[in-house]
Amino acid sequence: MEFLLGGLSSCCAVLFTNPFDVLKTRQQLEGELLAKGSIKQHAYRGLWQSIVTVVKSDGLRGLQKGLPAAALYQLTMNSVRLGTYQTVDNLGWTRSENALLTPFLSVFWGGFAGMISSTVSCPVYVIKTQMQAVSCGSYTAKFQHRHSGVVAAFRNMYREAGIKGLYRGYTANLARVAMGSSTQMASFAACKDFFIQYEMFQESVVLTAIAASSVAGFFTSVLMSPCDVVTTRMTNQGVSSTGKGLLYKNIFDCFVKIYRAEGIHGMYKGFIPLYVRVAPHTVLNLTFWEFFKKLHDQYSRGSEKLL
């Protein structure tokens, strides 16, 4: 049940945050490996201009590009991630002998849950990124993977490069989710324990979740951004018939090439839409998660009384 609740909460959240994920992906891919200042006209400079560009080229529906894949990704990734972390927390493995939260254990188990979930969900993340990057306008990413749907995308990638095609950018995605998950879960758990000391938060599980997840979203965005850029670049790049990337050999090669060509600015491309997406997604995801767990607990207690 813990796994199902985690997946459902993230699916609810992605309905609101997918447009910002589309903007983030477009910004991260614009001017790929081009020096800063060499682009004469930016199509995705700033949040508002990015929205205008997407709407002009793909219509309002363009802001929800890749939504089915994004929902499937959230379902597979967060059902495993949140379910694993909650199971570990229920076993008391994130707390000391006196039941106090241990930061090191929270970071460790949060990262562990993230590594498992990224392995399960990596193929769907690749599809999500490629579908979000496709544009009908003049300003397009270097590589355009025009899949007709999620099922077709799985089939195309497998035919193109086999299992390697489904797991392109896996190491970068592993680092990205592990970093984000450990930061998010540890900061969320610590903040929730802090806020719950006050009466106003004790009376509302939703208010507590919103406050705690707002802080967690900030730390997650700051630390995850470089890994997020690298993951987007590696998952969207073209591949040879043997499954090797046409631009980047591995995660380290990608980091080096981005830094040499675009500087530190390249590592933080799309940071604003990333934060605008991650912060509310963290709020919505973890708030829905807490809410669903509360409903489940109430239902379980009600069922026990009937018995």
C-alpha positions in Angstrom: 0.0 0.0 0.0 2.9 2.4 0.8 4.1 2.0 -2.8 0.7 2.6 -4.3 0.1 5.8 -2.2 3.5 7.2 -3.3 2.7 6.6 -7.0 -0.8 8.1 -6.8 0.4 11.2 -5.0 3.0 11.9 -7.7 0.6 11.4 -10.5 -1.7 14.0 -9.0 1.2 16.4 -8.7 2.5 16.0 -12.2 -0.8 17.3 -13.7 0.1 20.7 -12.4 3.9 20.7 -12.8 4.5 19.1 -16.2 4.3 22.5 -18.1 7.3 23.7 -16.1 9.1 20.4 -16.8 8.6 21.1 -20.6 10.1 24.6 -20.2 13.0 23.3 -18.2 13.8 20.6 -20.8 13.6 23.2 -23.7 15.9 25.6 -21.9 18.5 22.9 -21.0 18.7 21.8 -24.6 18.9 25.2 -26.3 22.3 26.1 -27.5 23.7 22.7 -26.6 27.5 22.8 -26.4 27.6 26.4 -27.8 29.5 29.1 -25.9 27.5 31.6 -24.0 26.8 34.7 -26.2 27.1 32.7 -29.5 23.4 32.4 -29.8 22.0 35.5 -31.6 18.4 35.1 -30.4 17.3 33.0 -27.5 13.9 31.4 -27.9 13.7 30.2 -24.3 15.2 33.1 -22.3 13.3 33.5 -19.1 10.1 31.8 -18.0 7.6 34.0 -19.8 9.4 34.0 -23.1 9.7 30.2 -22.9 6.0 29.9 -22.5 5.3 32.2 -25.5 7.8 30.2 -27.7 6.2 26.9 -26.8 2.6 28.2 -27.3 3.6 29.8 -30.7 5.2 26.7 -32.0 3.1 23.9 -30.5 -0.1 25.7 -29.2 -1.4 25.5 -25.6 -1.2 21.7 -25.8 2.6 22.1 -26.2 2.8 23.0 -22.5 1.7 19.5 -21.7 4.0 17.7 -24.1 4.8 14.2 -22.9 2.2 14.2 -20.2 1.3 10.5 -20.5 5.0 9.6 -20.3 5.5 12.1 -17.4 2.6 10.5 -15.4 3.9 7.0 -16.1 7.4 8.1 -15.0 6.1 9.6 -11.8 4.0 6.5 -11.1 7.0 4.1 -11.6 9.6 6.3 -10.0 7.8 7.7 -6.9 5.8 4.5 -6.1 9.2 2.8 -5.6 11.0 5.8 -4.1 8.4 6.9 -1.6 7.2 3.4 -0.9 10.7 2.2 -0.2 11.5 5.2 2.1 8.2 4.9 4.0 8.8 1.1 4.5 12.3 1.8 5.8 11.0 4.6 8.1 8.2 2.3 9.4 10.9 -0.2 10.3 12.7 2.5 12.3 15.9 2.4 10.2 15.9 6.3 9.8 15.9 6.9 13.5 18.1 6.4 16.5 17.3 4.2 19.5 15.4 7.1 21.2 13.1 7.4 18.0 14.7 10.7 16.9 15.3 11.3 13.3 19.0 10.7 12.3 20.0 13.0 9.4 22.7 10.7 8.1 20.3 7.7 8.0 17.6 9.8 6.3 20.1 10.9 3.6 21.4 7.4 3.1 18.0 5.7 2.8 16.6 8.6 0.7 19.5 8.1 -1.7 19.1 4.3 -1.6 15.4 4.6 -2.5 16.2 7.0 -5.3 18.8 4.7 -6.8 16.3 1.8 -6.9 13.5 4.0 -8.3 15.8 5.5 -11.0 16.7 2.0 -12.2 13.1 1.0 -12.5 11.9 4.2 -14.2 14.9 5.2 -16.4 13.4 4.0 -19.7 10.2 6.1 -19.1 12.3 9.1 -18.1 14.2 8.8 -21.5 10.8 8.8 -23.3 9.5 11.7 -21.3 12.5 13.9 -22.1 12.5 13.1 -25.8 8.8 13.8 -26.2 9.1 17.1 -24.3 12.0 18.2 -26.4 10.1 17.8 -29.7 9.0 21.1 -31.2 7.2 22.1 -34.5 8.8 25.5 -34.5 12.0 27.0 -35.7 13.8 26.7 -32.4 14.4 23.0 -31.9 16.8 20.9 -29.9 19.8 19.4 -31.7 18.1 16.0 -31.8 14.4 15.5 -32.4 12.9 12.1 -31.5 9.4 12.1 -33.0 7.6 9.3 -31.3 3.9 8.9 -31.9 3.2 7.7 -28.4 4.7 6.0 -25.3 4.4 2.5 -26.7 5.8 3.5 -30.0 8.7 5.2 -28.2 9.6 2.0 -26.3 9.5 0.1 -29.6 11.6 2.7 -31.5 14.3 2.9 -28.9 14.6 -0.8 -28.5 14.9 -1.3 -32.3 17.4 1.5 -32.5 19.9 0.3 -29.8 18.3 -2.5 -27.8 18.4 -2.3 -24.0 21.1 0.3 -24.2 18.6 2.6 -26.0 16.1 2.2 -23.1 18.8 3.0 -20.5 20.7 5.9 -22.2 21.9 8.4 -19.6 21.3 5.8 -16.8 24.3 6.8 -14.8 23.4 10.5 -14.9 19.8 9.7 -14.0 21.0 7.6 -11.2 23.1 10.4 -9.8 20.2 12.9 -10.4 17.5 10.9 -8.6 19.8 9.8 -5.8 20.9 13.4 -5.1 17.4 14.7 -5.3 15.8 12.0 -3.3 18.3 12.0 -0.4 18.1 15.8 -0.2 14.3 15.9 -0.5 13.4 13.1 1.9 16.0 14.1 4.6 15.0 17.7 4.6 11.3 16.9 4.4 11.5 14.5 7.3 13.6 16.9 9.4 11.3 19.9 8.7 8.2 17.9 9.4 9.6 16.9 12.8 10.4 20.5 13.5 7.1 22.0 12.5 5.0 19.4 14.3 6.3 20.8 17.6 4.0 23.7 17.1 0.2 23.5 17.8 -0.9 25.1 14.5 0.9 22.4 12.6 -0.3 19.6 14.9 -3.9 20.4 13.9 -3.4 20.2 10.1 -1.4 17.4 8.3 -1.8 19.4 5.0 -0.3 22.6 6.5 2.6 20.6 8.0 3.3 18.9 4.7 3.2 22.1 2.7 5.6 23.9 5.0 8.0 21.0 5.2 7.9 20.2 1.5 8.5 23.9 0.5 11.8 23.9 2.3 12.7 20.5 0.9 11.9 21.7 -2.7 14.4 24.6 -2.4 17.3 22.4 -1.3 16.5 19.8 -3.9 16.5 22.3 -6.7 19.8 23.9 -5.8 21.7 20.6 -5.4 20.1 18.7 -8.3 20.3 21.2 -11.1 23.8 20.2 -12.6 22.9 16.5 -12.6 19.5 17.4 -14.1 21.1 19.2 -17.1 23.5 16.4 -17.7 20.7 13.8 -17.6 18.5 15.8 -20.1 21.5 16.1 -22.5 22.4 12.4 -22.3 18.9 11.1 -22.6 18.0 13.3 -25.6 21.2 12.8 -27.6 21.3 10.7 -30.7 22.9 7.3 -30.6 24.7 5.1 -33.1 23.6 1.6 -34.2 25.7 0.2 -31.3 23.9 2.3 -28.7 26.8 4.7 -28.2 25.9 8.4 -27.7 26.8 10.7 -30.6 27.8 13.6 -28.3 28.6 12.3 -24.8 30.4 9.0 -23.9 29.4 9.0 -20.2 28.4 11.2 -17.4 31.9 12.6 -16.8 32.4 13.3 -20.5 29.1 15.2 -20.5 30.0 17.3 -17.4 33.4 18.2 -18.9 32.0 19.1 -22.4 29.2 21.3 -21.0 31.6 23.1 -18.7 34.2 23.7 -21.4 31.7 24.9 -24.0 29.1 26.7 -21.8 30.8 27.3 -18.5 29.1 27.1 -15.1 26.1 28.8 -16.7 25.5 25.6 -18.7 25.2 23.5 -15.6 22.4 25.7 -14.4 20.4 26.1 -17.6 16.7 25.9 -16.9 17.2 26.5 -13.2 14.2 28.8 -12.8 11.7 26.4 -14.4 13.4 23.6 -12.5 12.8 25.3 -9.2 9.3 26.4 -10.3 8.6 22.8 -11.1 10.4 21.0 -8.2 9.2 23.3 -5.4 5.5 23.0 -6.1 5.9 19.4 -7.3 7.5 18.6 -4.0 4.8 20.5 -2.1 2.0 18.7 -4.1 3.6 15.3 -4.2 4.5 15.1 -0.5 1.3 16.8 0.6 -0.8 14.4 -1.4 1.3 11.6 0.0 0.7 12.7 3.6 -3.0 13.2 2.8 -3.4 9.7 1.3 -1.5 8.1 4.2 -3.9 9.9 6.6 -6.9 8.6 4.7 -5.5 5.1 4.7 -4.8 5.2 8.4 -8.3 6.4 9.1 -9.8 3.7 6.8 -7.7 1.0 8.5 -8.7 2.1 12.0 -12.4 2.2 10.8 -12.1 -1.3 9.4 -10.6 -2.6 12.6 -13.5 -1.2 14.7 -16.0 -2.9 12.4 -14.2 -6.2 13.0 
